[in-house]
Amino acid sequence: MQRVFQHQPLFETYQLDAAYDEMFDVEGNSREQYRALQDRLIELSPADLDQRQHAADLSFLNQGITFTVYGGDEGTERIFPYDLLPRILTSAEWETIERGLTQRITALNLFLRDIYHEGHILADGTLPRELIYTCRHFRREMRGVRVPQDIYIAVVGSDLIRMTDGRFCVLEDNLRVPSGVSYMLTNRQVIKNAFPRLFANYGIRPIDHYGQALLATLRALSPPHRPDPRIVLLTPGVYNSAYFEHAFLARQMGIELVEGRDLLVHDNVVYMRTTAGLRRVDVIYRRIDDDFVDPLAFRADTVLGVPGLLNAYRAGNIALANAVGTGIADDKALYAYVPMIIRYYLGEEPILPNVETYLLSDASQRSYVLEHLEELVVKAVGESGGYGMLIGPHSTAEQRDTFRKQILTDPRNYIAQPTLLFSRAPCFIDGKVEPRHVDLRPYILYGDKVTIAPGGLTRVALRRGSLVVNSSQGGGSKDTWVLYDQPQEASLKK
Amino acid sequence: MLSRVADSLYWMSRYLERAEHTARLLDVNLHQMLDQTPDTAGRRWERLLASLRIPPPDGAYDAYSITQMLTFNLENSSSIAACIAAARENARQVREQISSEMWEQLNRLFLHVKYTDRSEFWKCEPHEFFQTVKQGAHLFQGITDATMNHGEGWQFIQLGRALERAGATAVLLDAHFVALLCDTSSASDYLAWIGLLKSCTAFEAYCKVYTADVRSDRVVEFLLFNAEFPRSVRFTVGVMYGALQSIANITSMPNPGRVERLIGRLRASVDYGQVDEIMNGSMHSYLESIQRQCAQIHTAIQQVYIAYPIDTALAS
């Protein structure tokens, strides 16, 4: 552990350790892209920063930007904690991320198309069949269904982490209904109010066009014979944890926010019920999981979806974003094969590496993992949001025993990864700047072309030493700045 | 506008109006009870229940049990607490469609009722509580008018309130006339007529038109046919008519004919009604016909705008 800047009150307790620090190099000098931020912070007193933090929190509260935590007696609404200090990426760093994600998403989309059509990758034995057919998210109903423009994954949010050597790698792909993009957009609005002058001089790439880009992506999916498509956002309703985001995105795009009961299917055409009569719907940006979209096709005990939707989809009368059945490609066990999938479909080497992953269905890997549970992170393949996870070094013997039993009962359901020491970024905590672990979730849109909003959501593990960034587990977020190519030296100095 | 959204706005408004009406009736009755002898008190509570169309509970009841039932009992769907909770739940479903100020006000009212201590409620003046409910509802109406687009959604809010109010006033008149006209001992009735006017916040407005000389035919004329008083049946039917016209124009729904015919007929009946004819004929059946027409209009709105049959909507 190394202390830096003992002469600067704000940074008094800032310590560097083996993790990559986003702001400082190993000698404790601030990285070039952070220099202007540091200069500005030194000018400000902790009271100034406190006041800005308070204003930011209040702005989230007033806008009702909250999420629901599951697991208690009833859902509890909380504000997503927000950290005032931005995370800053250089143009070169972003360029790698952008190329890497574009490559990865393109390959995964080709993979999905292949799985639901010819199945070359299975036929030639490159990928074991049982891996696909045992996946809970595989949808037999989608075999041979032609999806609009062959795009399965129109809206993606992939989780990246930065390793000790400074390289980014992919931790997981979210190809079903990724959330959090509303926080990316509102964080940006809030920081503009907190540091207007600094922001203006930094040369930051804008992200405000995300709403339009999302709308354009959805429009690209509409059936070709519908020149002026009607696009709607389908939400499970006000009790869903991400309802705020659904309403927010619908407003940003100027489209109708609908629930399952607003839609109906007649002769394989989808309509919404308005006071002026039935209106045909062409594209649905659905924020409901596969299981719930159509009670006739999938889970019958749900009222969230639309009866007959899948048949309308198969008839080509409605586009869904994302397509049904994309969950096989973000299954945590399939994740281990993604680099191979990229080589298989694109003939390229992966630009962004994977994290080393042990498949517990494999006997030798399983016995290794069971012997090293204290060092590894074990994840259930079908879970998300930080649920169903064992973090070896922070676990009790009892927890490890429980997981051991679960693994032996259903090995296909688990994977293990080394405990990753991912990067830390400075955060404003209790009047001081302190380092906390962060990840990065960029939002990728795949319509006519792949568009990635520069930046994304940087999630922060706000508890000291914690490696869990999920909002349901005490995580927060901060704004992410991607700088333009030219560092704009002149204006920075001023 | 989505049918579901229109429906929620309509019901939000109706429930809040119902809560306010119940609060006012209870307030007036508890107050008037102070001037009554015990044997008339029983009749008074019967009349109150009849004017809310609630069947009298089994067994003995008194001011306390009735007030509890109509104020806090959530199992009674017409209690103040239940109506405000229902209004809030409807607002919550369409929170994005109403202004934040509206939501905050309704939520505040809901929380106030929810956290009112029931024993404290009786120790202090219940009047305070009813006053807060009434003012909360009025404030919500003011905020709605001042902060929301006066578009289709707002028209559904107007419609819900006016329809609820027209029906409630008709039921109230009906309950009082059945009781008061049978009983001809005029001296004590003076108070009862004033009670009726006050139940519609109409006493002062009535005096401005007719002076404090309270006579049954004038009370009927005022509460049914006055063109300017905002709780008279004629006035509220006028509001309904205006809201339905705007909705028909905005949606240009192909087949609003049924709603138009019904509201037109009701409007003609109250615009050109003669109080002496009604007093000489059957007052009860006239008031009942107003209630019936309100119910028909409600059903027609549902059929045309909200839960229309899919076959007809596809055919047009």
Interface residues (C-beta under 8 A of the other chain):
Chain A: N62 G64 G237 V238 A247 A250 R251 E256 L257 V258 E259 R261 D262 L264 H266 M272 R273 T274 T275 A276 G277 L278
Chain B: M1 L2 S3 R4 A6 R92 Q93 R95 E96 S100 E152 I247 I250 T251 S252 M253 P254 Y305 I306 Y308 I310 A313 L314 S316
